[in-house]
Amino acid sequence: MEEIRDLKQRLQEQRPASWENLPDIPLYMDQVLALMGRQTIHFGDEDALTAAMINNYIKDGVAPRAEGKRYNATHLAYLTMICVLKQVLSVKDVALLTRQGMAEGSVQENYDRFCAELSSALNSAADQLPEDLAEDELAQTAMHFALLSYAYALAGRRMTDILRARENGAPEEKKSRHSRKKAEKQDSAASEEE
């Protein structure tokens, strides 16, 4: 199938610009939007980045504020990470990961690590995608990838929950214990009413 061969090729070859290849001059919003359209793999305009989305990310503290109305490599790195990660995590979780990641090392180091991890994940997906996929295998193969996506996203979301609990100073076990006690009290109150 031609579409699957195209998908496999894009998974193998299409990558965001490396830190060294990000523009070294500040960009205006329309230039940022044009560049960001090439930073991620997408098949249509439904998940395209908009100016309103960028403004919301900045307002919510997920991305740094523009310098005047211009965006530099740091902004582009953050926006690239957000565009990829928001496909599987909430924007709140993306903010947590970028905040914690950026606390250790420079933006360049974190962006380089992100690009390497992304490349590894895309290569892994491409390696699992049969080149000669028959039409009658399409649904089963899509199910396989969807289930992998579910499992990995579940692990990623759980880890961000643990990170958030630690960032807020409450150990996860304490929160779980509190939730169990609250549920036990509710069950006990319901039993007494009967």
C-alpha positions as CSV (number, residue, x, y, z in Angstrom):
1,M,0.0,0.0,0.0
2,E,1.4,3.3,-1.1
3,E,0.0,5.2,2.0
4,I,1.8,2.8,4.4
5,R,5.0,3.1,2.5
6,D,4.7,6.9,2.7
7,L,4.0,6.7,6.4
8,K,7.0,4.4,7.0
9,Q,9.3,6.7,5.0
10,R,8.1,9.8,7.0
11,L,8.6,7.9,10.3
12,Q,12.1,7.1,9.2
13,E,13.1,10.4,7.8
14,Q,11.0,13.4,9.0
15,R,12.5,15.0,12.1
16,P,12.3,18.4,13.8
17,A,15.2,20.7,13.0
18,S,18.1,20.2,15.4
19,W,19.1,23.0,17.8
20,E,21.9,24.0,15.4
21,N,19.4,24.2,12.5
22,L,16.8,26.3,14.2
23,P,16.8,29.9,12.9
24,D,19.4,32.0,14.7
25,I,17.4,35.2,14.1
26,P,14.1,36.0,16.0
27,L,10.9,35.2,14.1
28,Y,7.5,36.8,14.0
29,M,4.4,34.8,14.6
30,D,3.6,34.0,11.0
31,Q,7.1,32.7,10.5
32,V,6.9,30.6,13.6
33,L,3.7,29.0,12.4
34,A,5.2,28.2,9.0
35,L,8.3,26.7,10.6
36,M,6.3,24.7,13.2
37,G,4.3,23.1,10.3
38,R,7.5,21.3,9.4
39,Q,8.7,20.4,12.9
40,T,6.2,17.6,13.4
41,I,4.6,14.8,11.3
42,H,1.0,15.4,10.6
43,F,-1.5,14.4,7.9
44,G,-3.8,17.3,7.5
45,D,-4.5,20.6,9.2
46,E,-6.6,19.5,12.2
47,D,-3.6,19.4,14.5
48,A,-1.8,22.5,13.1
49,L,-0.4,25.0,15.6
50,T,-2.2,28.4,15.7
51,A,-1.3,31.8,17.1
52,A,-4.1,31.4,19.7
53,M,-2.6,28.1,20.9
54,I,0.9,29.7,21.2
55,N,-0.6,32.6,23.2
56,N,-2.4,30.2,25.5
57,Y,0.8,28.2,26.1
58,I,2.6,31.4,27.0
59,K,-0.3,32.6,29.2
60,D,-0.4,29.2,31.0
61,G,3.3,29.2,31.5
62,V,4.0,26.2,29.3
63,A,6.2,28.2,27.0
64,P,8.3,31.3,27.7
65,R,7.0,34.7,26.8
66,A,8.0,36.2,23.4
67,E,10.6,38.9,23.3
68,G,8.5,41.7,22.1
69,K,6.7,40.0,19.2
70,R,9.6,37.8,18.2
71,Y,10.4,34.2,19.0
72,N,13.9,32.7,19.2
73,A,15.4,29.2,19.2
74,T,14.3,28.7,22.9
75,H,10.7,29.4,22.0
76,L,10.9,27.1,18.9
77,A,12.3,24.3,21.0
78,Y,9.5,24.6,23.6
79,L,6.8,24.8,20.9
80,T,8.2,21.7,19.2
81,M,8.2,19.7,22.4
82,I,4.7,20.9,23.2
83,C,3.3,20.1,19.8
84,V,4.6,16.5,20.0
85,L,3.8,15.8,23.6
86,K,0.3,17.2,23.6
87,Q,-0.7,14.4,21.3
88,V,-0.5,12.0,24.2
89,L,-0.5,14.1,27.4
90,S,-2.5,17.0,28.7
91,V,-1.0,20.5,28.3
92,K,-0.8,20.5,32.2
93,D,1.3,17.4,32.0
94,V,3.4,18.8,29.2
95,A,4.1,21.9,31.3
96,L,5.2,19.7,34.2
97,L,7.6,17.7,32.0
98,T,9.1,20.7,30.4
99,R,9.4,22.6,33.7
100,Q,11.1,19.7,35.4
101,G,13.3,18.9,32.4
102,M,14.4,22.5,31.9
103,A,15.4,22.7,35.6
104,E,18.2,20.3,34.8
105,G,20.5,21.5,32.0
106,S,20.1,24.1,29.3
107,V,17.3,24.4,26.8
108,Q,19.6,23.2,24.1
109,E,20.6,20.1,26.1
110,N,17.0,19.3,26.8
111,Y,15.9,19.9,23.2
112,D,18.7,17.7,21.9
113,R,17.7,14.9,24.3
114,F,14.0,15.3,23.3
115,C,15.0,15.1,19.6
116,A,17.0,12.0,20.2
117,E,14.2,10.3,22.1
118,L,11.7,11.3,19.4
119,S,13.9,9.9,16.7
120,S,14.3,6.6,18.5
121,A,10.5,6.3,19.0
122,L,9.8,7.1,15.4
123,N,12.4,4.6,14.2
124,S,10.9,2.0,16.5
125,A,7.4,2.6,15.0
126,A,8.8,2.5,11.5
127,D,10.6,-0.8,12.2
128,Q,7.4,-2.4,13.4
129,L,5.5,-1.3,10.3
130,P,5.4,-3.9,7.6
131,E,6.4,-2.5,4.2
132,D,4.2,-4.9,2.3
133,L,1.1,-4.5,4.5
134,A,-1.9,-6.1,2.8
135,E,-5.3,-4.3,2.7
136,D,-6.9,-7.0,5.0
137,E,-4.1,-6.5,7.6
138,L,-4.7,-2.7,8.0
139,A,-7.3,-2.9,10.8
140,Q,-5.3,-5.4,12.8
141,T,-2.0,-3.4,12.4
142,A,-3.8,-0.2,13.3
143,M,-5.1,-1.9,16.5
144,H,-1.6,-3.0,17.3
145,F,-0.2,0.5,17.1
146,A,-3.2,2.0,19.0
147,L,-2.7,-0.5,21.8
148,L,1.0,0.3,22.0
149,S,0.1,4.0,22.1
150,Y,-2.4,3.4,24.9
151,A,0.1,1.4,27.0
152,Y,2.9,4.0,26.6
153,A,0.6,6.9,27.1
154,L,-0.7,5.2,30.3
155,A,2.8,4.8,31.6
156,G,3.7,8.4,30.7
157,R,0.6,9.8,32.4
158,R,1.1,7.8,35.5
159,M,4.7,9.0,35.8
160,T,3.6,12.6,35.4
161,D,1.1,12.0,38.2
162,I,4.0,10.8,40.4
163,L,6.2,13.8,39.4
164,R,3.3,16.2,40.2
165,A,2.8,14.6,43.6
166,R,6.5,14.9,44.4
167,E,6.6,18.5,43.1
168,N,3.7,19.4,45.3
169,G,5.5,17.9,48.3
170,A,3.0,15.1,48.9
171,P,4.4,11.6,48.5
172,E,2.2,9.5,46.2
173,E,1.7,6.8,48.9
174,K,0.2,9.5,51.2
175,K,-2.2,10.6,48.5
176,S,-3.2,7.0,47.8
177,R,-3.7,6.3,51.5
178,H,-5.8,9.4,51.8
179,S,-7.9,8.4,48.8
180,R,-8.5,4.9,50.3
181,K,-9.5,6.3,53.7
182,K,-11.9,8.8,52.0
183,A,-13.5,5.9,50.0
184,E,-13.8,3.8,53.1
185,K,-15.5,6.6,55.0
186,Q,-17.9,7.1,52.1
187,D,-18.7,3.3,52.0
188,S,-19.1,3.3,55.8
189,A,-21.5,6.3,55.7
190,A,-23.5,4.7,52.9
191,S,-23.8,1.4,54.9
192,E,-25.1,3.4,57.9
193,E,-27.7,5.1,55.9
194,E,-29.1,1.7,54.7
